[in-house]
Amino acid sequence: MSAPPATRPLRHPRSLDASLVLLVAIAVDGVIAWLAADVGPTTSIHLAFVVHAAFTIYVGELYKLRRVTWLVLIAAYLMSLAVVFQAYTTPTEPFGAWLAALPVIGPALEPLSGAIPESVTLFGVVTALLGSALLANVMAMQAVAWRTRSLGAWVALVAGGIAIAGIVHLVVSRLAIPADDALSGAGGAMLTPATIVPEWYVLHVYAMLRAVPGKLAGVIIIFLAIALPLLAVWYRAERMRAGRGRWRWRLACLGLAAVWGLLTWQGMQMPDDGVIAVSRALIFCWFAFFLVVPFALRRAKP
């Protein structure tokens, strides 16, 4: 009788080392901005999410705890974007008042809601939830490295992240760029005044919303577009990164990054016919990547 196949061991791709360095740089940069200008962590958390999500989609290896924390992270990101867009239509309310207004269970939560300070808002709670989910998924993705990476390697990676953050601030200070335009300033280098467009981390969603005729259709497209990374659990990207066909997956991921960047840029433009047409083409590319490309590449011959 043959023995059952062994469970495939988790690996630690080198790409995650680069991801960790960038995340450390973003965290350090955010702390510096907070100490210097009392800027909240929202921008740093969203920037860290973008970087981590990009590396996760490319690397794959979503097994066990990595899979669970990834699903929780995407759900938290959806909640965060929903609260951000709600803030543009209704004032941001204290978290306690929001709990008390919940249907059915609201009255039962009134004692708890009354004990929550008014300075704690729904936006702040959801942002903290996103940050916690991000930290949990980063730790899960780096779990193998906890046991295999030497102390010297850890020091080198953290020092590299700190060095990148220092270089960013040195360049910003030498160019005399205002603090609010720094990497983790009041909105980042891509942020234009809030009275004109939303924060940079929702500009790609904003571009999608403007490109789809009808509010309900726009909301549905946005929800689907942001939820599509959930499918990364079934992509088995680690297989597409191996073999002679790995360059196809790399080009596809670079293409997705370009689509995200172009959508962000489109969100800052005036919504004329040309901008709307380009945004619709980019939405098609976004959906094609998540729904078609990974499965097609897995079937393609090396």
MARNU-344583 format. One line per 4 residues: number of its first residue (from 1); their letters; for each residue x negated, y negated, z negated of N, C-alpha, C. Coordinates in Angstrom, 1 decimal, decimal comma. Last residue first. Layout:
N
NUM) a) X/Y/Z/X/Y/Z/X/Y/Z; ...
//
This chain:
302
302) pkar) -4,4/-25,9/21,8/-5,6/-26,6/21,5/-6,4/-26,9/22,8; -1,0/-26,4/22,9/-2,1/-25,6/22,9/-3,4/-26,4/22,6; 1,7/-27,5/20,7/0,8/-27,7/21,8/-0,4/-26,8/21,7; 3,1/-27,2/18,4/3,3/-26,2/19,5/2,4/-26,3/20,6
298) rlaf) 2,3/-29,4/17,0/2,1/-28,0/16,4/2,3/-26,9/17,4; 3,1/-31,5/18,5/1,7/-31,2/18,4/1,4/-29,8/17,8; 5,9/-31,4/18,1/5,3/-31,1/19,5/3,9/-30,8/19,4; 6,0/-32,0/15,4/6,5/-30,7/15,8/6,0/-30,4/17,2
294) pvvl) 5,0/-34,7/15,5/4,4/-33,6/14,7/4,8/-32,2/15,1; 6,8/-36,1/17,4/5,4/-35,9/17,6/4,8/-34,7/16,8; 9,6/-36,2/16,5/9,1/-35,4/17,7/7,7/-35,1/17,6; 10,1/-37,7/14,2/11,0/-36,6/14,6/10,5/-35,7/15,7
290) ffaf) 8,0/-39,5/13,8/8,5/-38,7/12,7/9,3/-37,5/13,1; 7,7/-40,7/16,4/6,6/-40,2/15,6/7,1/-39,2/14,6; 10,3/-41,6/17,0/9,6/-40,6/17,8/8,5/-39,9/17,1; 10,7/-43,7/15,3/11,5/-42,5/15,1/10,8/-41,3/15,9
286) wcfi) 8,7/-45,5/16,3/8,7/-45,1/14,9/9,5/-43,8/14,7; 9,6/-45,9/18,9/8,3/-45,2/18,7/8,2/-44,7/17,2; 12,0/-47,3/18,4/12,0/-46,0/19,1/10,7/-45,2/18,9; 10,9/-49,5/17,2/11,8/-48,7/16,4/11,9/-47,3/17,1
282) lars) 9,6/-50,6/19,5/8,8/-50,2/18,3/9,6/-49,2/17,4; 11,8/-51,3/21,0/10,9/-50,4/21,5/10,0/-49,8/20,4; 12,9/-53,3/19,3/13,7/-52,0/19,6/12,8/-50,9/20,2; 10,9/-55,2/19,4/11,2/-54,6/18,1/12,0/-53,3/18,4
278) vaiv) 11,1/-56,0/22,1/9,9/-55,4/21,6/10,2/-54,6/20,3; 13,7/-57,2/22,0/13,4/-56,1/22,9/12,1/-55,3/22,4; 13,3/-59,3/20,1/14,3/-58,2/19,9/14,0/-57,0/20,7; 11,4/-60,8/21,5/11,1/-60,2/20,2/12,0/-59,1/19,9
274) gddp) 12,9/-61,6/23,7/11,7/-60,9/23,9/11,3/-60,1/22,6; 15,0/-63,1/22,6/15,3/-61,9/23,3/14,1/-61,0/23,5; 14,0/-64,2/19,3/14,5/-64,4/20,6/14,6/-63,1/21,3; 13,6/-64,7/16,3/14,3/-63,6/16,9/14,9/-63,9/18,3
270) mqmg) 10,3/-65,7/15,6/11,7/-66,1/15,8/12,4/-65,1/16,6; 8,3/-63,4/13,6/8,6/-64,2/14,7/10,0/-64,7/14,8; 7,8/-61,7/11,5/7,5/-63,1/11,3/7,8/-64,0/12,4; 8,5/-59,2/12,5/9,3/-59,8/11,5/9,0/-61,2/11,2
266) qwtl) 6,3/-58,7/14,2/7,6/-59,1/14,8/8,5/-59,7/13,8; 4,5/-57,9/12,3/4,3/-59,1/13,0/5,6/-59,6/13,7; 5,7/-55,5/11,5/5,4/-56,5/10,5/5,2/-57,9/11,2; 5,5/-54,2/14,0/6,8/-54,5/13,4/6,7/-55,6/12,3
262) lgwv) 2,7/-53,9/14,1/3,5/-54,7/15,1/4,9/-55,1/14,6; 2,2/-52,2/12,0/1,6/-53,5/12,0/2,4/-54,5/13,0; 3,6/-49,9/12,8/4,0/-50,6/11,5/3,4/-52,0/11,5; 2,2/-49,3/15,1/3,7/-49,6/15,2/4,1/-50,4/13,9
258) aalg) -0,3/-48,7/14,1/-0,1/-49,9/15,0/1,3/-50,3/15,1; 0,3/-46,4/12,6/-0,2/-47,6/11,9/0,0/-48,8/12,8; 1,0/-44,8/14,8/2,0/-45,1/13,8/1,6/-46,4/13,0; -1,5/-44,6/16,1/-0,3/-45,2/16,8/0,8/-45,6/15,8
254) lcal) -2,9/-43,2/14,2/-3,3/-44,5/14,5/-2,2/-45,3/15,2; -1,4/-40,8/14,4/-1,4/-41,5/13,2/-1,8/-43,0/13,4; -2,1/-40,1/17,1/-0,7/-40,3/16,7/-0,6/-41,1/15,5; -4,9/-39,8/16,8/-4,4/-40,8/17,7/-2,9/-41,1/17,4
250) rwrw) -4,9/-37,5/15,1/-5,5/-38,8/14,7/-5,0/-40,0/15,5; -3,7/-35,6/16,7/-3,0/-36,1/15,4/-3,6/-37,4/15,0; -5,6/-35,4/18,7/-4,2/-35,8/19,0/-3,5/-36,3/17,8; -7,9/-34,5/17,4/-7,9/-35,9/17,9/-6,5/-36,3/18,3
246) rgrg) -7,4/-31,8/17,0/-7,3/-32,7/15,8/-7,2/-34,2/16,3; -7,7/-29,7/18,7/-6,6/-30,7/19,0/-6,5/-31,7/17,9; -9,6/-28,0/17,8/-10,0/-28,9/18,9/-8,9/-30,0/19,2; -9,2/-27,8/14,2/-9,3/-27,3/15,6/-9,6/-28,4/16,6
242) armr) -7,0/-29,7/12,0/-8,0/-28,6/12,3/-8,1/-28,3/13,8; -4,9/-31,3/11,7/-6,2/-31,9/11,6/-7,3/-30,9/11,9; -2,8/-29,6/11,9/-3,0/-30,4/13,1/-4,3/-31,2/13,0; -2,9/-28,4/9,4/-3,1/-27,6/10,5/-3,4/-28,4/11,8
238) eary) -2,2/-30,6/7,8/-3,5/-30,0/7,6/-3,9/-29,0/8,8; 0,4/-31,1/8,3/-0,6/-31,9/8,9/-2,0/-31,4/8,8; 3,0/-29,9/7,9/1,7/-29,1/7,9/0,6/-29,9/8,6; 5,5/-31,1/7,9/4,7/-31,3/9,0/3,5/-30,3/9,1
234) wval) 7,1/-31,0/5,6/7,2/-29,9/6,6/6,3/-30,0/7,8; 6,6/-33,4/4,4/6,5/-32,2/3,6/6,4/-31,0/4,5; 7,4/-35,4/6,0/6,0/-35,0/6,0/5,7/-33,8/5,2; 10,0/-36,2/5,7/9,7/-35,0/6,6/8,3/-34,6/6,5
230) lpla) 9,9/-38,5/4,3/10,2/-37,3/3,6/9,9/-36,0/4,4; 9,6/-40,5/6,3/8,4/-39,9/5,7/8,6/-38,7/4,8; 12,4/-41,3/6,7/11,7/-40,3/7,5/10,4/-39,7/7,0; 13,4/-43,3/5,1/13,5/-42,0/4,6/12,7/-40,9/5,4
226) ialf) 13,1/-45,5/6,7/12,3/-45,5/5,5/12,3/-44,1/4,9; 14,9/-44,9/8,8/13,5/-45,2/9,1/12,6/-45,0/7,9; 17,3/-44,6/7,5/16,7/-43,5/8,1/15,2/-43,7/8,4; 17,7/-47,3/6,6/17,7/-46,2/5,6/17,0/-45,0/6,2
222) iiiv) 17,7/-48,7/9,0/16,7/-48,9/8,0/16,5/-47,8/7,1; 20,0/-47,6/10,3/18,7/-47,4/10,9/17,6/-47,6/9,9; 21,9/-48,5/8,4/21,7/-47,1/8,6/20,4/-46,8/9,3; 21,7/-51,3/8,7/21,4/-50,7/7,4/21,2/-49,2/7,6
218) galk) 22,5/-51,5/11,4/21,1/-51,9/11,0/20,8/-51,3/9,7; 25,1/-50,7/11,4/24,1/-49,9/12,2/22,7/-50,3/11,7; 26,1/-52,8/9,8/26,2/-51,4/9,3/25,2/-50,5/10,1; 25,7/-55,1/11,4/25,0/-54,9/10,1/25,0/-53,5/9,6
214) gpva) 24,8/-55,2/14,8/25,8/-54,8/13,8/25,1/-54,5/12,5; 22,0/-54,3/16,7/23,3/-55,0/16,7/24,3/-54,4/15,7; 18,8/-54,4/15,6/19,9/-53,5/15,7/21,2/-54,3/15,7; 16,8/-56,2/15,0/16,8/-55,7/16,3/18,1/-54,8/16,6
210) rlma) 17,0/-56,9/12,3/17,3/-58,0/13,3/17,5/-57,4/14,7; 16,0/-54,6/11,1/17,4/-55,0/10,8/17,9/-56,0/11,9; 13,4/-54,5/12,0/14,3/-53,4/12,4/15,8/-53,9/12,3; 12,3/-56,7/10,7/12,3/-56,7/12,1/13,3/-55,6/12,7
206) yvhl) 12,6/-55,9/8,0/13,4/-57,0/8,5/13,4/-57,1/10,0; 10,8/-53,8/7,9/12,2/-53,5/7,8/13,1/-54,7/8,3; 8,5/-55,4/8,2/8,8/-54,3/9,2/10,2/-53,9/9,1; 8,6/-57,0/5,9/8,8/-57,6/7,2/9,1/-56,6/8,3
202) vywe) 8,2/-56,2/3,4/9,5/-55,9/3,9/9,7/-56,4/5,3; 5,7/-57,2/2,7/5,9/-55,8/2,6/7,3/-55,3/3,0; 5,8/-60,0/2,9/5,2/-59,3/4,0/5,5/-57,8/3,9; 9,1/-61,3/2,1/7,7/-61,0/1,7/7,1/-60,0/2,8
198) pvit) 11,0/-62,9/4,7/10,8/-62,2/3,5/9,3/-62,0/3,2; 10,7/-66,3/6,0/10,9/-64,9/6,2/10,7/-64,2/4,8; 11,2/-68,9/4,9/11,3/-68,7/6,3/11,5/-67,2/6,5; 10,9/-69,2/2,2/12,1/-69,8/2,7/12,3/-69,5/4,2
194) aptl) 8,5/-68,1/1,6/9,7/-67,2/1,4/11,0/-67,8/1,9; 5,9/-68,6/4,0/6,8/-69,1/2,9/8,1/-68,3/2,8; 4,3/-65,5/4,8/4,7/-66,9/5,1/5,6/-67,3/4,1; 1,8/-63,2/4,3/3,0/-63,8/3,8/3,2/-65,2/4,2
190) magg) -0,6/-62,0/4,9/0,4/-62,0/5,9/1,7/-62,6/5,5; -2,1/-62,2/2,6/-2,5/-63,0/3,7/-1,4/-63,0/4,8; 0,1/-62,2/-0,3/-0,9/-61,6/0,6/-1,1/-62,5/1,8; 1,6/-63,2/-2,3/2,3/-62,4/-1,3/1,3/-61,8/-0,3
186) agsl) 0,0/-64,3/-4,2/1,4/-64,4/-4,4/2,2/-63,7/-3,3; -2,6/-61,9/-3,6/-2,1/-63,2/-4,1/-0,6/-63,2/-4,2; -4,2/-59,9/-2,7/-3,1/-59,6/-3,7/-2,6/-60,9/-4,3; -5,8/-61,2/-0,8/-5,3/-59,9/-0,6/-4,1/-59,5/-1,5
182) adda) -4,8/-64,7/-0,8/-5,7/-63,6/-1,0/-5,0/-62,3/-0,8; -3,2/-66,8/-0,7/-3,4/-66,1/0,6/-4,4/-65,0/0,4; -3,2/-68,0/-3,2/-2,0/-67,3/-2,8/-2,1/-66,6/-1,5; -5,7/-69,3/-3,2/-5,6/-68,0/-3,9/-4,3/-67,3/-3,5
178) pial) -6,7/-70,6/0,0/-6,0/-70,7/-1,3/-5,8/-69,3/-1,9; -10,0/-70,3/1,2/-8,6/-69,9/1,4/-7,9/-70,0/0,1; -12,7/-70,9/1,5/-11,8/-71,9/0,9/-10,3/-71,6/1,2; -14,5/-69,1/2,3/-13,7/-69,7/3,4/-12,7/-70,7/2,8
174) rsvv) -15,4/-68,3/-0,2/-16,3/-69,0/0,7/-15,6/-69,7/1,8; -13,2/-66,9/-1,3/-13,7/-68,2/-1,9/-14,6/-69,0/-1,0; -12,9/-64,8/0,5/-11,8/-65,7/0,4/-12,3/-67,0/-0,2; -15,4/-63,5/0,1/-15,1/-64,1/1,5/-14,0/-65,1/1,3
170) lhvi) -15,1/-62,8/-2,5/-16,2/-63,6/-2,2/-15,9/-64,3/-0,8; -12,9/-61,1/-2,4/-12,7/-62,4/-3,1/-13,9/-63,3/-2,8; -14,0/-59,0/-0,9/-12,8/-59,7/-0,4/-12,7/-61,1/-1,1; -16,1/-58,2/-2,6/-16,4/-58,8/-1,3/-15,2/-59,6/-0,7
166) gaia) -14,6/-57,1/-4,7/-15,5/-58,3/-4,9/-15,8/-59,0/-3,6; -13,4/-55,0/-3,5/-12,5/-56,1/-4,1/-13,4/-57,3/-4,3; -15,6/-53,5/-2,8/-14,8/-54,0/-1,8/-13,9/-55,1/-2,3; -16,6/-52,9/-5,4/-17,4/-53,7/-4,5/-16,6/-54,3/-3,4
162) igga) -14,6/-51,3/-6,4/-14,8/-52,6/-7,1/-15,6/-53,5/-6,1; -14,9/-49,1/-4,6/-13,6/-49,9/-4,7/-13,8/-51,2/-5,3; -17,5/-48,3/-5,3/-17,2/-48,7/-4,0/-15,9/-49,5/-3,9; -17,1/-47,5/-8,0/-18,0/-48,6/-7,7/-17,7/-49,2/-6,3
158) vlav) -15,5/-45,3/-7,5/-14,9/-46,4/-8,3/-15,8/-47,7/-8,0; -17,3/-43,7/-6,1/-16,1/-44,0/-5,5/-15,5/-45,3/-6,2; -19,4/-43,4/-8,0/-19,7/-44,0/-6,7/-18,4/-44,5/-6,0; -18,2/-42,1/-10,1/-18,8/-43,4/-10,3/-19,0/-44,1/-9,0
154) wagl) -17,6/-39,7/-8,8/-16,5/-40,5/-9,4/-17,0/-42,0/-9,5; -20,1/-38,7/-8,3/-19,2/-39,0/-7,2/-18,1/-39,9/-7,6; -21,1/-38,3/-10,9/-21,7/-39,3/-10,1/-20,8/-39,7/-8,9; -19,4/-36,3/-11,8/-19,3/-37,6/-12,4/-19,9/-38,6/-11,6
150) srtr) -18,1/-34,4/-8,9/-19,0/-34,6/-10,0/-18,8/-36,0/-10,6; -15,1/-32,7/-8,2/-15,9/-33,9/-8,0/-16,8/-34,1/-9,2; -13,5/-30,5/-9,0/-14,6/-30,3/-8,1/-15,6/-31,5/-7,9; -11,4/-31,3/-10,6/-12,2/-30,2/-11,0/-13,5/-30,0/-10,2
146) wava) -10,3/-33,5/-9,4/-10,6/-33,6/-10,8/-11,6/-32,5/-11,3; -9,7/-32,6/-6,9/-11,0/-33,4/-7,1/-11,3/-33,5/-8,5; -7,2/-31,6/-7,1/-8,3/-30,7/-6,9/-9,7/-31,3/-7,2; -5,7/-34,0/-7,5/-5,8/-33,0/-8,6/-7,0/-32,0/-8,4
142) qmam) -5,1/-36,0/-5,9/-6,5/-36,0/-6,3/-6,7/-34,8/-7,3; -2,4/-35,8/-5,6/-3,2/-35,6/-4,4/-4,7/-35,4/-4,8; -1,6/-36,4/-8,3/-1,4/-35,0/-7,7/-2,2/-34,7/-6,5; -2,4/-39,0/-8,4/-3,0/-38,1/-9,3/-2,8/-36,6/-8,8
138) vnal) -0,6/-40,1/-6,5/-2,1/-40,2/-6,3/-2,8/-39,2/-7,2; 1,8/-39,5/-7,7/1,5/-38,9/-6,5/0,0/-38,9/-6,2; 1,7/-41,2/-10,0/1,9/-39,7/-10,1/1,5/-39,0/-8,9; 1,4/-43,7/-8,8/0,3/-43,2/-9,6/0,4/-41,7/-9,8
134) lasg) 4,0/-43,9/-7,6/2,7/-43,9/-6,8/1,6/-43,3/-7,5; 5,6/-43,8/-9,8/5,7/-42,7/-8,8/4,5/-42,7/-7,9; 4,8/-46,3/-10,9/4,7/-45,0/-11,7/4,7/-43,8/-10,7; 5,6/-48,1/-8,9/4,2/-48,0/-9,3/3,9/-46,7/-10,1
130) llat) 8,4/-47,7/-8,9/7,6/-47,4/-7,7/6,1/-47,2/-8,1; 8,9/-48,6/-11,5/9,2/-47,2/-11,1/8,4/-46,8/-9,9; 8,3/-51,2/-11,3/7,5/-50,4/-12,2/7,7/-48,9/-11,9; 10,2/-52,0/-9,5/8,8/-52,1/-9,1/8,0/-51,2/-10,0
126) vvgf) 12,5/-51,6/-11,0/12,3/-50,8/-9,9/10,9/-50,8/-9,4; 12,0/-53,6/-13,0/12,1/-52,2/-13,4/11,9/-51,2/-12,2; 12,0/-55,9/-11,5/10,9/-55,5/-12,2/10,9/-54,1/-12,6; 14,7/-55,9/-10,5/13,6/-55,9/-9,6/12,3/-55,4/-10,3
122) ltvs) 16,1/-56,2/-12,9/16,2/-55,0/-12,1/15,1/-54,8/-11,1; 14,1/-57,7/-15,5/15,0/-57,7/-14,4/15,1/-56,4/-13,7; 13,5/-58,9/-18,6/13,4/-57,7/-17,8/14,5/-57,6/-16,7; 14,4/-61,1/-19,9/13,3/-61,3/-18,9/13,0/-60,1/-18,1
118) epia) 16,3/-60,3/-21,7/16,8/-60,9/-20,4/15,6/-61,1/-19,4; 15,5/-57,2/-23,3/15,3/-58,6/-23,1/15,8/-59,1/-21,7; 17,9/-54,9/-24,4/16,8/-55,1/-23,4/16,7/-56,7/-23,2; 20,0/-54,5/-26,0/18,7/-54,5/-26,7/17,6/-54,8/-25,7
114) gslp) 22,2/-54,4/-24,4/22,0/-55,6/-25,3/20,7/-55,7/-25,9; 21,9/-51,9/-23,3/21,7/-53,0/-22,5/21,5/-54,3/-23,3; 22,6/-50,2/-25,5/21,3/-50,2/-24,9/21,0/-51,4/-24,1; 25,4/-50,9/-25,8/24,4/-51,1/-26,9/23,0/-51,1/-26,4
110) elap) 26,4/-50,3/-23,1/26,3/-51,7/-23,6/25,4/-51,8/-24,8; 26,8/-47,8/-22,1/25,4/-48,3/-22,1/25,2/-49,7/-22,7; 29,5/-47,4/-22,0/28,7/-46,6/-23,0/27,3/-47,1/-23,1; 30,2/-49,2/-19,9/30,6/-49,5/-21,3/29,8/-48,7/-22,3
106) givp) 28,9/-47,7/-17,6/28,5/-49,0/-18,1/28,9/-49,3/-19,5; 29,9/-45,4/-16,6/29,0/-45,3/-17,7/28,5/-46,6/-18,3; 31,9/-46,6/-14,7/32,2/-45,4/-15,6/31,2/-45,4/-16,8; 29,6/-48,7/-13,0/30,9/-48,1/-13,2/30,9/-46,9/-14,0
102) laal) 27,5/-51,1/-14,6/27,6/-49,9/-13,9/29,0/-49,3/-14,1; 27,1/-53,3/-16,2/28,0/-53,4/-15,1/28,2/-52,1/-14,3; 25,0/-52,6/-17,9/26,4/-52,8/-18,5/27,5/-52,9/-17,4; 22,9/-52,7/-16,1/23,3/-51,4/-16,8/24,7/-51,5/-17,3
98) wagf) 22,8/-55,4/-15,6/23,0/-54,5/-14,5/23,5/-53,1/-15,0; 22,1/-56,5/-18,0/23,4/-56,8/-17,5/23,8/-55,8/-16,3; 19,5/-55,4/-18,3/20,5/-55,0/-19,2/21,9/-55,3/-18,7; 18,1/-56,6/-16,2/18,3/-55,2/-16,1/19,4/-54,7/-17,1
94) petp) 19,4/-59,7/-15,0/18,7/-58,9/-16,0/19,1/-57,5/-15,9; 19,5/-60,2/-11,4/20,1/-60,2/-12,7/19,2/-59,4/-13,7; 18,8/-62,3/-8,7/18,3/-61,2/-9,5/18,8/-61,2/-10,9; 21,7/-63,3/-6,8/20,6/-63,6/-7,7/20,1/-62,3/-8,4
90) ttya) 22,3/-61,8/-3,6/22,8/-62,1/-4,9/21,6/-62,4/-5,8; 20,8/-61,8/-1,2/22,2/-62,1/-1,1/22,8/-62,4/-2,5; 18,2/-61,2/-1,8/18,4/-62,3/-0,8/19,9/-62,6/-0,7; 18,3/-59,0/-3,4/18,0/-60,3/-4,1/18,2/-61,5/-3,1
86) qfvv) 18,7/-56,9/-1,7/19,8/-57,4/-2,5/19,6/-58,8/-3,1; 16,1/-56,5/-0,8/17,1/-57,1/0,1/18,4/-57,6/-0,6; 15,0/-55,4/-3,2/14,4/-56,6/-2,6/15,5/-57,3/-1,6; 16,6/-53,1/-3,5/16,7/-54,2/-4,5/16,1/-55,5/-4,0
82) alsm) 15,8/-51,6/-1,3/17,2/-52,0/-1,5/17,3/-53,2/-2,4; 13,0/-51,3/-1,8/13,4/-52,1/-0,7/14,9/-52,5/-0,8; 13,3/-49,6/-4,1/12,6/-50,9/-4,2/13,0/-51,8/-3,0; 14,5/-47,3/-3,1/15,2/-48,1/-4,1/14,6/-49,5/-4,2
78) lyaa) 12,5/-46,4/-1,4/13,8/-46,8/-0,9/14,6/-47,7/-1,8; 10,6/-45,8/-3,3/10,3/-46,9/-2,3/11,6/-47,4/-1,7; 11,7/-43,7/-4,6/11,5/-45,0/-5,4/11,2/-46,1/-4,4; 11,7/-41,8/-2,5/13,0/-42,3/-3,1/12,8/-43,6/-3,9
74) ilvl) 8,9/-41,6/-2,2/9,7/-42,1/-1,1/11,1/-42,6/-1,6; 8,3/-40,4/-4,8/7,7/-41,7/-4,4/8,5/-42,3/-3,2; 9,7/-38,0/-4,7/10,0/-39,0/-5,7/9,5/-40,4/-5,3; 8,2/-36,7/-2,7/9,6/-36,9/-2,5/10,1/-38,0/-3,5
70) wtvr) 5,7/-36,6/-4,0/5,9/-37,3/-2,7/7,3/-37,7/-2,5; 6,1/-34,9/-6,1/5,8/-36,3/-6,4/5,9/-37,2/-5,1; 6,6/-32,5/-4,7/7,6/-33,1/-5,6/7,4/-34,6/-5,8; 4,1/-32,1/-3,4/5,4/-32,2/-2,6/6,5/-32,9/-3,5
66) rlky) 2,3/-31,9/-5,4/2,1/-32,9/-4,4/3,4/-33,2/-3,7; 3,0/-29,6/-6,7/3,3/-30,8/-7,4/3,2/-32,0/-6,4; 3,2/-27,7/-3,8/3,5/-27,7/-5,2/3,8/-29,1/-5,7; 1,5/-29,5/-1,1/2,0/-28,3/-1,7/2,3/-28,5/-3,2
62) legv) 0,6/-31,0/1,4/1,7/-31,3/0,5/2,2/-30,0/-0,1; -1,4/-31,4/3,3/-1,7/-30,7/2,1/-0,7/-30,9/1,0; -1,8/-34,5/4,9/-0,9/-33,4/4,7/-1,2/-32,7/3,3; -3,2/-36,7/6,1/-3,9/-35,5/5,5/-3,0/-34,3/5,3
58) yitf) -1,3/-38,5/7,2/-2,4/-38,0/8,0/-3,0/-36,7/7,4; 0,3/-39,0/5,0/0,9/-38,5/6,2/-0,1/-37,9/7,1; -1,6/-40,0/3,2/-0,9/-38,8/2,9/-0,3/-38,2/4,2; -2,5/-42,4/4,4/-3,4/-41,3/4,3/-2,7/-40,0/4,0
54) aahv) 0,0/-43,8/4,3/-0,7/-43,6/5,6/-1,7/-42,4/5,5; 0,5/-43,9/1,5/1,4/-43,2/2,4/0,7/-42,9/3,8; -1,7/-45,5/0,7/-1,6/-44,2/0,2/-0,7/-43,3/1,1; -1,1/-48,0/1,9/-2,4/-47,3/2,2/-2,3/-45,8/1,8
50) vfal) 1,5/-48,6/0,9/1,2/-48,5/2,4/0,0/-47,7/2,7; 0,9/-48,7/-1,9/1,9/-47,7/-1,3/1,6/-47,5/0,2; -0,7/-50,9/-2,0/-1,3/-49,5/-2,4/-0,4/-48,4/-1,8; 1,2/-52,8/-1,3/0,0/-52,6/-0,5/-0,6/-51,2/-0,8
46) hist) 2,9/-52,5/-3,5/3,4/-52,2/-2,2/2,2/-52,0/-1,2; 1,2/-53,3/-5,6/1,8/-52,0/-5,6/2,3/-51,6/-4,2; 0,5/-55,9/-4,9/-0,6/-54,9/-5,0/0,0/-53,5/-5,0; 3,0/-57,2/-5,1/2,3/-57,1/-3,8/1,2/-56,0/-3,8
42) tpgv) 3,6/-56,9/-7,9/4,4/-56,4/-6,8/3,7/-56,2/-5,5; 2,3/-57,8/-10,2/1,7/-56,7/-9,4/2,5/-56,2/-8,2; 2,2/-61,5/-10,4/2,7/-60,2/-10,7/2,1/-59,1/-9,8; -0,3/-63,8/-11,3/0,5/-63,2/-10,2/0,9/-61,8/-10,6
38) daal) -1,9/-65,6/-12,8/-0,7/-65,0/-13,4/0,3/-64,5/-12,3; -4,3/-66,2/-11,6/-3,2/-67,0/-11,3/-1,9/-66,5/-11,8; -6,3/-64,5/-12,8/-6,7/-65,9/-12,3/-5,4/-66,8/-12,1; -5,1/-62,2/-13,5/-5,8/-62,9/-14,5/-6,1/-64,3/-14,1
34) waiv) -4,0/-61,4/-11,0/-3,2/-61,6/-12,1/-3,8/-62,4/-13,2; -6,3/-61,2/-9,4/-5,3/-62,2/-9,0/-4,4/-62,5/-10,2; -7,5/-59,0/-10,8/-8,2/-60,3/-10,7/-7,2/-61,4/-10,4; -5,6/-57,0/-10,3/-5,9/-57,5/-11,7/-6,6/-58,8/-11,7
30) gdva) -5,8/-56,8/-7,5/-4,5/-57,2/-8,1/-4,7/-57,7/-9,6; -8,4/-55,9/-7,2/-8,0/-57,1/-6,6/-6,7/-57,7/-7,3; -8,1/-53,4/-8,4/-9,0/-54,4/-9,0/-8,7/-55,8/-8,5; -6,2/-52,2/-6,7/-5,9/-52,3/-8,1/-6,8/-53,4/-8,7
26) iavl) -7,7/-52,2/-4,2/-6,4/-52,9/-4,3/-6,0/-53,2/-5,8; -9,9/-50,6/-4,9/-10,1/-52,0/-4,5/-8,8/-52,8/-4,6; -8,5/-48,2/-5,4/-9,3/-48,8/-6,5/-9,5/-50,3/-6,2; -7,6/-47,7/-2,8/-6,6/-47,9/-3,9/-7,3/-48,6/-5,1
22) lvls) -10,0/-47,3/-1,5/-9,1/-48,5/-1,1/-8,1/-48,7/-2,2; -10,9/-45,0/-2,7/-11,7/-46,2/-2,8/-10,9/-47,4/-2,5; -8,9/-43,2/-2,0/-9,1/-43,5/-3,4/-9,9/-44,8/-3,6; -9,2/-43,0/0,7/-8,0/-43,5/0,2/-8,2/-44,0/-1,2
18) adls) -11,7/-41,7/0,8/-11,6/-43,1/1,4/-10,3/-43,8/0,9; -10,9/-39,3/-0,3/-12,0/-40,1/-0,9/-11,9/-41,6/-0,5; -9,2/-38,3/1,5/-8,6/-38,8/0,3/-9,6/-39,5/-0,5; -10,8/-37,4/3,5/-10,0/-38,6/3,8/-9,4/-39,2/2,5
14) rphr) -11,9/-35,1/2,8/-12,7/-36,3/2,5/-11,9/-37,5/2,8; -9,5/-32,9/1,2/-10,1/-33,5/2,4/-10,8/-34,8/2,0; -9,5/-30,4/-0,7/-9,6/-31,8/-1,0/-10,2/-32,5/0,2; -7,1/-27,7/-0,9/-8,3/-28,3/-0,5/-8,3/-29,8/-0,8
10) lprt) -5,6/-24,9/-2,5/-5,6/-26,3/-2,1/-7,0/-26,8/-1,8; -5,4/-21,6/-1,1/-6,0/-22,6/-2,1/-5,8/-24,0/-1,6; -2,6/-19,7/-0,5/-3,6/-20,5/0,1/-4,1/-21,6/-0,9; -2,3/-16,7/-2,3/-1,8/-18,1/-2,1/-2,9/-18,9/-1,5
6) appa) -2,8/-13,6/-0,6/-3,1/-14,6/-1,6/-2,6/-15,9/-1,3; -0,5/-11,1/0,3/-1,4/-12,2/0,7/-1,6/-13,1/-0,4; -0,4/-8,0/-1,6/0,2/-9,2/-1,1/-0,8/-10,3/-0,7; -2,2/-5,1/-0,4/-2,0/-6,1/-1,4/-1,3/-7,3/-0,8
2) sm) -0,7/-2,1/0,9/-1,5/-3,3/1,1/-1,2/-4,3/0,0; -0,9/1,2/0,0/0,0/0,0/0,0/-0,9/-1,2/0,0
//
